[in-house]
Amino acid sequence: MSSLLDLALPFARLLDPETAHSLSIRGLSCLPPRPAPVDDPRLAVTAFGLAFPNPVGLAAGFDKEAEVPDAMLGAGFGFAEVGTITPRPQPGNPRPRNFRLTEDRAVINRYGFNSGGHAPAAARLAARQGRRARGIIGVNVGANKDSTDRAADYVSGIRAFAGLASYFTANVSSPNTPGLRDLQEESALDALLARVMEARDATAPGVPLLLKIAPDLALPHLDGIVAVARRRRIDGLIVSNTTISRPPGLRSPHKAETGGLSGRPVFALSTRMLAEAYVRVDGAFPLIGVGGIDSAATALAKIEAGASLIQLYSGLVYEGLGLVERIKEGLLAQLTRENATLPALTGRRAGALVATPFPI
């Protein structure tokens, strides 16, 4: 399947990015079901109480409506995260709202949580269970733009997908919903997590709850987030979302577009934030590393910075679905060279990253 889609990639780049993405989802949904490939057992990871066949996950944003999670597992991902999904349908921001920065191997998006709402996504995931489909599917939940009680929207997401999600992610770090990142402030985050954890314990006990944070945090701000996360006993952090910064050296004419930047230029910032989080978490829970992964080398760097698992999305825009197998092959080659295990590689360079001047 990945080879067919990779052949179509040059043609997809001739289309508007959002149109190309919609056609990709439609094409994937039309393909016959395909079982996930059998991975080398050395790639298996246990985290959050879940057994992942490999550490390479699909980040939220690709399959916003839970339309093709099994197709992505069939392409070799060890897990797939759908969403972000809001309680009520909303259109998001006006188009155009997705821009390829081809010269920089990057993407800027300002979708603004365009979502069909909980009900249709939950119905799709329920139908998947009816087919007895297997694999780890995370559900990324968010708040409606016009919500007067955003914490209630996250609670609603937990209730809507209880029994359907392998894990939940509370997305409080998208830069494209006004005021959403304010939920990362220590007091607001504490109040939010208190309500969300209560809902999780009541409706989906034992299902891991993760928090997705921004890469643009000042280190004292990160201190507060980690303190709240540990105090509320969440199950993990995803580091990180897109950045509102614009690293020097961007060449694309789209570099000044408003929105969150992802892809290669965010790699250094997000990896440093990952390492900073790793040393602060001090083994209390695992981390998922996201941001700028487009090769086996960058995947390995995330693991060495502290990630037990990794996720990617923008890298697929330029590298195609074949990237997933190339990353797994590269990780296995590294494990063979060192006669090591993935846990032995996790975080081994976090201290060195943290010791360098910030930002890198």
TORDO-395819 format. One record per residue (C-alpha): residue in one letter; x, z, y. Coordinates in steps of 0.05 Angstrom, whole numbers. Each point is the difference from the previous one (the first is absolute). Layout:
BEGIN
R   res     east       up    north
R     A        X        Z        Y
...
END
This chain:
BEGIN
R   res     east       up    north
R     M        0        0        0
R     S       54       18       50
R     S       35      -67      -10
R     L      -64      -38       19
R     L      -10       42       62
R     D       73       -5       20
R     L       -6      -76       -3
R     A      -59        4       48
R     L       38       45       48
R     P       31      -56       43
R     F      -69      -31       10
R     A      -31       68       17
R     R       50        8       57
R     L      -29      -62       33
R     L      -66       38       10
R     D      -19       55       47
R     P       25       65      -32
R     E      -68       32       -7
R     T      -30      -64      -29
R     A       58       -6      -49
R     H      -10       72      -21
R     S      -75       -9      -11
R     L       14      -62      -43
R     S       51       40      -41
R     I      -51       54      -14
R     R      -51      -53      -20
R     G       49      -35      -45
R     L       21       64      -34
R     S      -73       20      -11
R     C      -13      -66      -36
R     L       57        7      -50
R     P      -16       23      -70
R     P       17       73      -15
R     R       72       10      -21
R     P       28       64      -31
R     A       57       34       36
R     P       68      -18      -29
R     V       34       51      -43
R     D       56       32       40
R     D       66       27      -24
R     P      -12       75      -12
R     R       60       16       45
R     L      -44      -21       59
R     A      -54       50      -16
R     V      -12       54       53
R     T      -42       63       -3
R     A      -24       23       69
R     F      -60       37       27
R     G      -19       13      -72
R     L       -8      -75      -13
R     A       40      -44      -48
R     F       22      -64       35
R     P       28      -56      -44
R     N       48      -20       56
R     P       13       25       71
R     V      -20      -64       37
R     G      -68        5       33
R     L      -44      -44       44
R     A       -9       31       68
R     A      -68        8       34
R     G      -19      -58       45
R     F        5      -57      -50
R     D      -63       16      -39
R     K      -42       33       54
R     E      -66       -7      -37
R     A       21       16      -72
R     E      -11      -71      -22
R     V       63      -15      -41
R     P       34       64      -22
R     D        4      -21      -73
R     A       28      -68       18
R     M       57       36       36
R     L       13       46      -59
R     G        2      -63      -42
R     A       53      -27       46
R     G       45       58      -19
R     F      -14       54       51
R     G        3       70      -29
R     F      -58       21       44
R     A      -43      -29       55
R     E      -30       34       61
R     V      -63      -29       30
R     G      -26        8       71
R     T        1       26       52
R     I      -75        9      -10
R     T      -46       31       53
R     P      -68       33      -14
R     R      -40      -52       38
R     P       14      -74        6
R     Q       38      -20       62
R     P       30      -67       22
R     G       66       26       26
R     N       34      -30       60
R     P      -12      -72       24
R     R       41      -57      -30
R     P       55      -20        3
R     R       25       67      -26
R     N       54      -18      -50
R     F       65      -34       19
R     R       59      -24      -43
R     L       67       12       32
R     T       33      -50      -46
R     E       69        2       33
R     D        1       76      -10
R     R      -33        2      -69
R     A      -52       45       31
R     V      -75        6       15
R     I      -39       30       57
R     N      -72       18      -12
R     R      -54       33       41
R     Y      -58       -5      -48
R     G      -30       67       20
R     F      -28       21      -68
R     N      -44      -60      -12
R     S      -41       24      -59
R     G      -63      -15      -39
R     G      -11       74       -7
R     H       -1       48      -59
R     A      -59      -26      -38
R     P       23      -70      -21
R     A       71       23      -15
R     A      -26       57      -42
R     A      -46      -48      -38
R     R       59      -45      -16
R     L       42       58      -26
R     A      -59       26      -40
R     A       -8      -70      -32
R     R       74        2      -16
R     Q       -9       65      -37
R     G      -59      -31      -37
R     R       48      -53      -26
R     R       46       56      -21
R     A       56      -28       42
R     R       63       42       -1
R     G       54       15       50
R     I       12       44       60
R     I      -42      -18       61
R     G        7       41       64
R     V      -54       -1       53
R     N       22        3       73
R     V      -54       30       45
R     G       -7       -1       75
R     A      -48       13       58
R     N      -47      -45       37
R     K       22      -18       70
R     D      -63       28       32
R     S       -3       63      -43
R     T      -15       65       36
R     D       28       41      -58
R     R       59      -35      -31
R     A       14       56      -50
R     A      -70      -10      -27
R     D       16      -73      -12
R     Y       60       19      -44
R     V      -43       50      -37
R     S      -52      -55      -10
R     G       55      -44      -30
R     I       19       53      -51
R     R      -72        8      -21
R     A      -14      -74       -3
R     F       59      -15      -46
R     A        0       63      -42
R     G        5      -22      -72
R     L       24      -69       20
R     A       69       13       31
R     S       63       18      -37
R     Y       23       31       65
R     F      -22        3       73
R     T       40      -16       62
R     A      -22       26       68
R     N       24      -51       51
R     V       10       36       66
R     S       56      -45       24
R     S      -28      -69       15
R     P       18      -19       71
R     N      -60      -46        7
R     T      -57       50        5
R     P        3       36       68
R     G       16       74       -7
R     L        8       -2      -76
R     R       73       21        2
R     D      -21       63       39
R     L      -22       25      -68
R     Q       74        8      -17
R     E        5       56       51
R     E       11       65      -36
R     S      -64       37       18
R     A      -44      -62       -9
R     L       34      -17      -66
R     D       -9       71      -26
R     A      -75       -2       15
R     L       -7      -69      -31
R     L       37       17      -64
R     A      -39       65       -8
R     R      -65      -39       -2
R     V       26      -58      -41
R     M       33       45      -52
R     E      -65       41       -6
R     A      -38      -65      -13
R     R       51      -23      -50
R     D       -1       66      -38
R     A      -77       -1       -2
R     T      -11      -73      -20
R     A       64      -26      -30
R     P       41       60      -24
R     G       69      -18      -22
R     V        1      -69       32
R     P       63       -4       43
R     L       -8       -2       76
R     L       56      -34       39
R     L       11       -6       75
R     K       26      -63       33
R     I       42       12       62
R     A       31      -42       55
R     P       74      -18        7
R     D       -1       13       75
R     L       -1       76       -4
R     A       48       45       38
R     L       35       46      -49
R     P      -35       64       26
R     H      -66      -36      -11
R     L       21      -16      -71
R     D       18       73      -10
R     G      -72       18       18
R     I      -30      -52      -47
R     V       42       22      -59
R     A      -16       73       14
R     V      -75      -14        0
R     A        6      -44      -62
R     R       36       54      -38
R     R      -46       55       24
R     R      -62      -40      -20
R     R       32      -19      -67
R     I      -12      -74        5
R     D       30      -41      -57
R     G       46      -47       38
R     L       19      -40       62
R     I        3      -75       10
R     V       55      -17       48
R     S      -16      -42       39
R     N      -52      -42       35
R     T       15      -56       49
R     T       39       14       64
R     I      -21       -9       73
R     S       73       -6       19
R     R       36      -67        7
R     P       71        4      -26
R     P       51      -39       41
R     G       17      -69      -24
R     L      -69      -26      -18
R     R       -1      -75        9
R     S      -71      -22      -14
R     P      -44      -22       59
R     H      -52       48      -29
R     K       43       61        9
R     A      -38       24       62
R     E      -68        0      -35
R     T      -36       67       -2
R     G       -6       33      -67
R     G       39       30      -57
R     L       65      -33      -21
R     S       17       -4      -74
R     G       51      -37      -42
R     R       76       -2        4
R     P        9       27       71
R     V      -35       66      -18
R     F       45       13      -60
R     A       53       43       35
R     L      -50       42       39
R     S      -47       13      -58
R     T       57       14      -48
R     R       31       51       47
R     M      -68       33        9
R     L       -7        2      -76
R     A       67       36       -7
R     E      -19       49       55
R     A      -65       15      -36
R     Y       35        7      -67
R     V       47       55       24
R     R      -57       37       34
R     V      -47       -4      -60
R     D       56       30      -43
R     G      -32      -21      -66
R     A      -69       28       15
R     F      -32      -68      -15
R     P       21      -72      -11
R     L        5      -55       53
R     I      -19      -73        0
R     G       47      -44       41
R     V      -29      -60       38
R     G       27      -46       54
R     G       44      -62       -3
R     I        8       -5      -75
R     D       15      -73      -17
R     S       54        4      -54
R     A       26       44      -56
R     A       53       26       47
R     T      -50       24       52
R     A      -43       30      -55
R     L       60       38      -27
R     A       17       24       70
R     K      -70       31        7
R     I        8       36      -66
R     E       68       26       20
R     A      -29       24       66
R     G      -51       42      -37
R     A      -57      -43      -27
R     S      -26       13      -70
R     L      -43      -62        7
R     I        0      -59       48
R     Q      -52      -46       30
R     L        4      -69       31
R     Y      -45      -51       33
R     S       34      -40       56
R     G       57      -19      -47
R     L      -51      -40      -40
R     V      -14      -44       60
R     Y       71      -27       -2
R     E       23       12      -72
R     G      -64      -11      -40
R     L      -26       40      -60
R     G       64      -15      -38
R     L       32       54       44
R     V      -32       53      -45
R     E       37      -22      -62
R     R       65      -11       38
R     I       -2       71       25
R     K      -13       28      -69
R     E       57      -42      -29
R     G       47       24       55
R     L      -18       73      -11
R     L       11       -7      -75
R     A       68      -33       12
R     Q       20       59       45
R     L      -23       51      -52
R     T       41      -37      -53
R     R       62       -3       44
R     E       -2       75       13
R     N      -30       21      -66
R     A      -50       38       44
R     T      -74       15        6
R     L      -45      -12       60
R     P       -7       75       14
R     A       76        5        3
R     L        0      -53       56
R     T      -57       31       40
R     G       25       31       65
R     R       74       -3      -16
R     R       16      -31       68
R     A      -52       36       41
R     G       50       51       26
R     A       48      -54       23
R     L      -56      -37       37
R     V      -24       63       34
R     A       71       16       22
R     T        6      -66       39
R     P      -23       -5       73
R     F      -74      -12        9
R     P      -27      -53        3
R     I       43      -45      -44
END
